[in-house]
Amino acid sequence: MKFKIAIAALFAIGAIFGLPSLALAQEGEPVVVDEVIAQVNDGVVTLSQLKRETKERVDTLKQGGMTDQQANAEVQKHKFELIAILINEQLLLQKGKELDLTEKVEAEVNRRMLEAAKENNITQIDKLCEAMAQSVRRTLRAEIMKQAVFEGEVDSKIFYGLSMDELHKYFDAHKDKFLRPESVELSEIFLSLAGKPEADVKARALQLIDQLRKGADFCTLAAAYSERSAGSDGKKPCKVGLFQVPDLRPDIAAAVKNVKAGGLSDPLKSDEGYQILRVDARNAGSNTPTFNENQVREAITIERSPKAREDYVQKLRDDAFIKIAKNYNESVLPLLKIKQDFLVERTSDGSGKPASEKKKGKILGIFPKPWK
């Protein structure tokens, strides 16, 4: 509660010092100011953010087959839910900054962008920035930050907070989850369809299959023809890794189902290109459940994490100073489920009043701190 009072007081002071600049703007040329939908601590959710998120969701639905009219209508039905999501995101991003995750997140954003650069044969980071829309970088940064907060503040606490007694009780009650499934070790040659006639790519795949079945070395051909990005050693990897069969993509599982160790799959077509898969090894599964501490911890964490994350975000909302613009308040506030008994706003005259008792005509200044 003290936090909310302090935040409100800060914005009230901001309103007093901000009035002269507003007056100057009125006397000079018109200034376009983005509409603030919600005040979230020292940050805001704006109309432009809502429009951007709305457009992205409309575009996604259109890609899924909806018409423009259908997609817009569907997204508009969830307009207020989207505002609530943006408020939650703002809280998580603020928490991430508070936890000093900014540098780590930025490093991860750069790492992923460089991976994308390698896959698209872009050698310089400035060219990559030109090639990738800034909105993609912004979205990636936000998603990584939110995930980092959840993993550090929720998931890891579940994972490491479990006692051995809890682990064994869970294992005894869910032994079917800990059967060892069959696994396969795979190598791959990938031929991209990007900018090429499909017939030519398929023909190349069949030629490579023929060479391999006549004794050609798989990794040598992978180094020469595979279009996956090179590893840290500058070489294109041919080995993909070891996978549990139930975790494989369904089409890949089907392609290697009856392939013995050392054998090849037929060319497998996906939206991106053709894959030639070699089964390097097969490991039989087991019907006897095996206790593995980390696997049990992971299973419990996966099970409990969704509810724990919801509770965590709810706690952030309860502890935050959140003010919704009048046009949206009635529809958005119930979605946030905030404990309003603890919400106190500081009016411009310096008096602290419960939100329900706040008089009309009082000004709450909205001057968020700039993001560094």
GIRA-V183586 format. One record per run of one state. SS is the DSSP state (2 for helix, 1 for strand, 0 for the rest). FROM is the first residue (numbers start at 1). LEN is the number of residues. If there is no record, write none. Layout:
# GIRA-V183586
{{SS;FROM;LEN} {SS;FROM;LEN}}
This chain:
# GIRA-V183586
{{0;1;1} {2;2;26} {0;28;8} {1;36;5} {0;41;2} {1;43;4} {2;47;17} {0;64;4} {2;68;10} {0;78;1} {2;79;20} {0;99;3} {2;102;18} {0;120;5} {2;125;7} {0;132;2} {2;134;28} {0;162;2} {2;164;10} {0;174;1} {2;175;4} {0;179;1} {1;180;1} {0;181;2} {1;183;10} {0;193;5} {2;198;16} {0;214;4} {2;218;8} {0;226;4} {1;230;1} {0;231;5} {1;236;1} {0;237;2} {1;239;6} {2;245;3} {0;248;2} {2;250;7} {0;257;7} {1;264;1} {0;265;3} {1;268;2} {0;270;3} {1;273;11} {0;284;2} {1;286;1} {0;287;6} {2;293;27} {0;320;2} {1;322;3} {0;325;1} {2;326;11} {0;337;3} {2;340;3} {0;343;1} {1;344;3} {0;347;5} {1;352;3} {2;355;3} {0;358;15}}
